[in-house]
Amino acid sequence: MRAPGTGARGGRTLRIMNEDGTMRHSFALCAYGDSPYLEACLKSLRNQTIPSELFLSTSTPSDFLFRMGEKYGVPVYVNQGTERGIGADWNAAFQRASGTFVTLAHQDDVYAAHYTERLLKAADRFPDMVLFTGSALTLKNGRIQRDGTVERVKRLLRLPLRLHGAADRTEVKRLALRFGNPVVCPTCAYRKDACAERPFRTDLKFVLDWQFLYDFASGGGRWILEERPLLLYRIHDGAATKECIEDHVREREEAQMFQTVLPFIPARQILRLYRRSYETYED
């Protein structure tokens, strides 16, 4: 018989609960509007091989969201704060989570069934882990896309994080972030007690994850990358990323970040190369 708060996979036992009765991992699913992709995301989180705390967090409550929550037995929490924007929404979801590790799930994406399992195995192997992340496959027009130049470059930029023995050093973690942000944000699980209470800046719309990671890298703890697909990253016309490209928010904010991480190189020279990644959102 399995002990309470554990899960068995492949002959090994994983502890899924903390001694205080909270789950070791939380999925905080940030929901906006009435997304046609939300249900697929919910199903993928419900179908994990290892259970986690799971809830919906939103600043745009609707009957649709409450119906989805009821259908899947998931509580829906409404952000009552006065601040608005993606940073405020992420902060509200992060604060609500009770798990040791928190994943801010994106409503458009589909998570691999073994995501939580891989996360907890990594946490057991590396007790000082403060960030867990992986790679993703791109889902566009209902089809999984073959890796192109952008994906190959991102894998190259992530190479320092594959050095698990050295990925507790600030210079190693920041090296992966010097020439852009190759970390797939929806795959990230953050150790909550290693983060600020409100970790994300509310004055940014696109690079808030990159900016957070760059600052987070200066703290202690180890970053663990599993260079294997942990989700399907959906690209579509309603995506926030595409909106940020079209109104030039992405370009402005990335220029600011490059001035921070590469102050000795003119930002426009880096951006000239980096803009190729924008083509992912073109038909």
N, C-alpha and C positions, 0 to 999 in steps of 0.2 A: 504494500500500500504506500502511495506517495504521501509525503508530509505536506500539511497545508502550506499554501503559498509557494509551491514548487511546481515545476513542469519538467517532464522527462522527454528528451529528444535524443535518439540515437544512442541509448544506453547511458546518457549523462543526465544529471539532474541540474536544472537551472532554478535558482531562487528568483521568484517573480514578485515577492512582496518584501517590504522592509519589516523590521521588528515592531514598528508602531502601527502596522496594519495597512500602510499606504503601499501602492504599487511602486515597483522600482522604476517604471517607465510610464510616461503619459504622452498620449497623442492629443494635442490641442489643435483641433481642426478649425482653421480660420475661414469663415464662410462670408461671402459677400453676394447680395442679390439672390436671384433664383437660378443658380448655375445648373445647366443640363448635365454637367459632369459630376456633380456632387455625389450622387448616389453610387456611382462607380468607385469613387474614392472611399466612401463610407463602407462599402462592401469589402474593399481590400483591407481596410483597417480592422473590420470585424472578423475577417478570415485569417488573421495572423496565427501562426503556429503556437505562439505564446501570447497570452492576453496582456493588455495594458489598460490603464485608465484611459477613457476616451470620452471626449465631449466636444460640442460645437461652440465656438465663440464668435459673436457677430456684433457689429454696430449697425446692421441693417436688418432688424428682425422682420420676419414675414410668416404668413401662414404656411408657406412652402417649407421653410426651415423647420418649423415646429412639427410639421407632418413627417419630415424626414427623420427628425429626432425621435418621434414617437414610433415610427416604423422600425427603427433599428435599436430602440431602447437606449438612446444616447441623450443625455441632458443638453439643453441649449441655454447658454449663458449670454446675456446681452451686456455689452460694454456701456456702462452708464457714465463714463468719464466725459469731461467737457472737451478734451482734445480729440481731434479727428485726424484720420489718415492712417496709412498702413503701419507706421511705427507705433502709433497709439494702440491700434488693434492687436499688433503682435505683443506689445507689452501687457495688455490686458489678458490675453490668452496665456502668456507665460506666467503671470502672477497667479492665475486661477489654478494652474496645474499643481498637483501634489507629489508627483513622482520625483525620484532622484535625478532622472534624466528626462528632458522634455523635448519632444519633436513638434515643431510648428508645422503641421501638415497643411499642404496646399490643396484646395478643393478641386483643382483641375487634374491632379495627378493620381496615378494608381500605384500603390505600394506593393512590392514583392511580399509574398506570404511569410517569408523568413526574415523580414526586416528586424522585428523586435528580437527574434532569436539571435541573429548575428550581433546585434547591439549588446545584449546581455552577456553573450559569450566573450565579447571583446572587453566588457567591463570587468568580468571575472578574471580574465587573463592580465589586464592592465589596471590595477586598482587606482592608479593616479590619472586615469583617463577623464578628461573634462569635455572632450568633443569627439563624437563619432560621426563619420560621414562616408559616403560611397559615391559610385558613379550612377548614371542613368541612361536609359535609352529614350530617344526622342519619338514621340507619337504625334504625327501630323496628318490631317485628313483621314484619320482612322487607321493609318498604317505606321508601323515601326520603320523608322528611317535608318538607312545605313550610315555609319559614322563618316563624317566628312572632315575637311581640314580643321574646322573649329573644334570638333570633339577630340581630334588627335592632338591638337595644340594644348587643349585643356588637360589631357592626360599627361602630357609632357610637363606642364607647369605643376601638376600635382606630385611629381616624382619625389620631391623632398619629404612629403608626408608618408611615403611608403617606407621610409627609414624609421620604423617604429622605435628603435632604440635611441634615436636622436630627436624624435618629434616632441620632446618636452622642452626643447631649447627655443628661445624666442627667435633667434636668427634663422633656424630651420623652418619654423612655422611661417615666419614673414617672407622667407624666400619664395614660398609657394604663392604668395599674394603680390609679389613685386610687379609683375607684368600683366595684371588683370586678376579677376577673381575666378579661378577654376573650380572652386568648391561649389557643389550642387546644393544650394540652400535647402530645398525640401528634404534632403537626405540627412540633414544635420540633427543630431541629438545633443543638447547642451546639458552639462551637469549644473543643476539649478543653483546649488550653494556656491558654485564658483563664479557665478554671474552677478551683476548688479541687480537690484530689485526691478529696475526698468532698463533693460540692457540696450534697447534700440532707440536711436535718435528719431525724433518726431518731425524734424525739419527736412528729412530726406524721403524721396519716393522710390528710388531705384537702388542706390548703392548702400542702403542701410545695413545689409548683411555683410558686405565687403568691409565697410567702415567698422562695424562691430568686431569682425574677425581680426582685423589688423590691430585694434586695441586689445582684444582678448588674448592675442598671441604674446603680449608682454607679461601676462600673468603666468602663474605656475600651472602645472598639469600637462598631460600628454594628449596630443591629437592622434586619433587612430583613423586611418583611411583604409577602407576595403575597396580595392579597385575592381569591383564587380557591380553589375547593375542592381540597384536596390529599389528602383521605381521606374515607371514610364512617365516621362516629363512631357506634358501635353502642350503643344503650340496651336493656338487658334486666334481668330480675329478679335475675340473679346478679352484676350490675356492682358494683364496689366503691363507686362513687358513691352508688348507691341504699342500700347498707348504711350508709354514713356519714350519710345523711339520716335513716334509720330509727332509728339509735341516738344521734342528735343531735350526733355528732362534727362534722359539717359546720357546724352552727349555732354551736357553741362556738368552733371554730377560726376561722371567718370573723369572728366578733365580735372576736377577738383581733387579727386582721389589720386590721380597720377602725380599731381603736384606734391602730394603728401608722401607717396611711397617712392617716387623717383624724381626728387626735386632737381637733380642735376641734368635731366633730359627734358627738353621742351615737350609739354604735354601733347601738343598738336601732332608731333611726330609719332608718338605712340598711338594716338587716337586714329591716325591715318591707317595704321595696320589693324587696329582693334575694331574698326567699323565693319570689317568683313563679317564679324559675328552677327551684325544686324540683319544680314541677308537671310538668316535662318527664318525670319518672320515674313519674308517676301514669298509670294506665290511662285 
